[in-house]
Amino acid sequence: MPATEPTWVEKLRTDLSHFHSPDPKSTQFPMALATVADGKPKVRMVGHADLLFMSHARRYAILIGTDSRSPKAEQVRANHNVELVYWFEKEREQFRITGDSFLVDSNSSDAVWLNERGRYLSTLKPGRKMDYARANAPGTPVGTPMGNKSKQLPGPEDFDDSGPKKDTHQQALDHYALLVVIPDTIDWSSERQQGKRKLWKFDEEADEDLADEQRDIQWPEQDLHY
Ligand SMILES: Cc1cc2nc3c(=O)[nH]c(=O)nc-3n(C[C@H](O)[C@H](O)[C@H](O)COP(=O)(O)O)c2cc1C
């Protein structure tokens, strides 16, 4: 992580750190993800898995766990453009984050990202992990034949004392994907302070060799009318 982070990153991290999920089974911050399907928007809720700095690319990445068979994954493969919306009720702040994206799934060849994928899957609660082990692809009609998989839902035989058995982890790994969003525009607004709005846009031209403490230069800030 750079010594000094861009203002929007600091704000987002602070707001996320104040979030306490009312549901112990689902601890990720809920937000909206928009993809494009045949030129039209598709929006749904997802959970924020992480925000990290990719030091090799000198870019920030927002991670979302998903099923590689889901419609949203298909849409991202066809069109990388995505948008995220976070709404922080307590702070009364909205972040609309536009960016490019890519999927890390079982077909990926990047060893570092594949390792990260396995790591994030390991952090999921057993029930969540089971969602990814299911033979049915999300969004397919009930009653659809399940190909060569013989079971629809995992049963008690799929668990041992420490959670899902290894083969279930492996089955989940077959389907679990990380959606990596690379933000380029952040449209932030506050419903407090009589309405305040700011825009940060990533400057591709800014010197890539900037020292960490100058990171903000790559993210120039503009005040907007609310
Ligand atoms: C609060 C909430 C959090 C969710 N988190 C995720 C998530 O992190 N990843 C995911 O793939 N789906 C998540 N979902 C389910 C998606 O919204 C669901 O897959 C969607 O309804 C349909 O996705 P599709 O566009 O791929 O068909 C979440 C749903 C809710 C209500």
The ligand as an SDF file (V2000), in Angstrom:
LIG
                    3D

 31 33  0  0  0  0  0  0  0  0999 V2000
  -26.7110   -8.1890   -0.3430 C   0  0  0  0  0  0  0  0  0  0  0  0
  -26.3590   -9.0790   -1.5000 C   0  0  0  0  0  0  0  0  0  0  0  0
  -25.0230   -9.4080   -1.7090 C   0  0  0  0  0  0  0  0  0  0  0  0
  -24.6590  -10.2120   -2.7850 C   0  0  0  0  0  0  0  0  0  0  0  0
  -23.3530  -10.4890   -2.9990 N   0  0  0  0  0  0  0  0  0  0  0  0
  -22.9890  -11.1750   -4.1060 C   0  0  0  0  0  0  0  0  0  0  0  0
  -21.6110  -11.3510   -4.4300 C   0  0  0  0  0  0  0  0  0  0  0  0
  -20.7040  -10.9080   -3.7090 O   0  0  0  0  0  0  0  0  0  0  0  0
  -21.3110  -12.0250   -5.5590 N   0  0  0  0  0  0  0  0  0  0  0  0
  -22.2880  -12.5230   -6.3970 C   0  0  0  0  0  0  0  0  0  0  0  0
  -21.9360  -13.0990   -7.4210 O   0  0  0  0  0  0  0  0  0  0  0  0
  -23.5840  -12.3820   -6.1160 N   0  0  0  0  0  0  0  0  0  0  0  0
  -23.9620  -11.7050   -5.0070 C   0  0  0  0  0  0  0  0  0  0  0  0
  -25.2770  -11.5230   -4.7250 N   0  0  0  0  0  0  0  0  0  0  0  0
  -26.2780  -12.1650   -5.5910 C   0  0  0  0  0  0  0  0  0  0  0  0
  -26.4750  -11.3880   -6.8650 C   0  0  0  0  0  0  0  0  0  0  0  0
  -27.1140  -10.1810   -6.6200 O   0  0  0  0  0  0  0  0  0  0  0  0
  -27.2700  -12.3020   -7.8020 C   0  0  0  0  0  0  0  0  0  0  0  0
  -26.3370  -13.1470   -8.3590 O   0  0  0  0  0  0  0  0  0  0  0  0
  -28.0550  -11.5450   -8.8190 C   0  0  0  0  0  0  0  0  0  0  0  0
  -29.3410  -11.4590   -8.3340 O   0  0  0  0  0  0  0  0  0  0  0  0
  -28.0530  -12.1090  -10.1970 C   0  0  0  0  0  0  0  0  0  0  0  0
  -26.7920  -12.0760  -10.7500 O   0  0  0  0  0  0  0  0  0  0  0  0
  -26.5590  -12.1870  -12.3330 P   0  0  0  0  0  0  0  0  0  0  0  0
  -26.6770  -10.8200  -12.8760 O   0  0  0  0  0  0  0  0  0  0  0  0
  -25.2100  -12.7740  -12.4750 O   0  0  0  0  0  0  0  0  0  0  0  0
  -27.6420  -13.0820  -12.8440 O   0  0  0  0  0  0  0  0  0  0  0  0
  -25.6650  -10.7270   -3.6510 C   0  0  0  0  0  0  0  0  0  0  0  0
  -27.0150  -10.4040   -3.4130 C   0  0  0  0  0  0  0  0  0  0  0  0
  -27.3460   -9.5970   -2.3590 C   0  0  0  0  0  0  0  0  0  0  0  0
  -28.8010   -9.2500   -2.1640 C   0  0  0  0  0  0  0  0  0  0  0  0
  1  2  1  0
  2  3  1  0
  2 30  2  0
  3  4  2  0
  4  5  1  0
  4 28  1  0
  5  6  2  0
  6  7  1  0
  6 13  1  0
  7  8  2  0
  7  9  1  0
  9 10  1  0
 10 11  2  0
 10 12  1  0
 12 13  2  0
 13 14  1  0
 14 15  1  0
 14 28  1  0
 15 16  1  0
 16 17  1  0
 16 18  1  0
 18 19  1  0
 18 20  1  0
 20 21  1  0
 20 22  1  0
 22 23  1  0
 23 24  1  0
 24 25  2  0
 24 26  1  0
 24 27  1  0
 28 29  2  0
 29 30  1  0
 30 31  1  0
M  END
$$$$
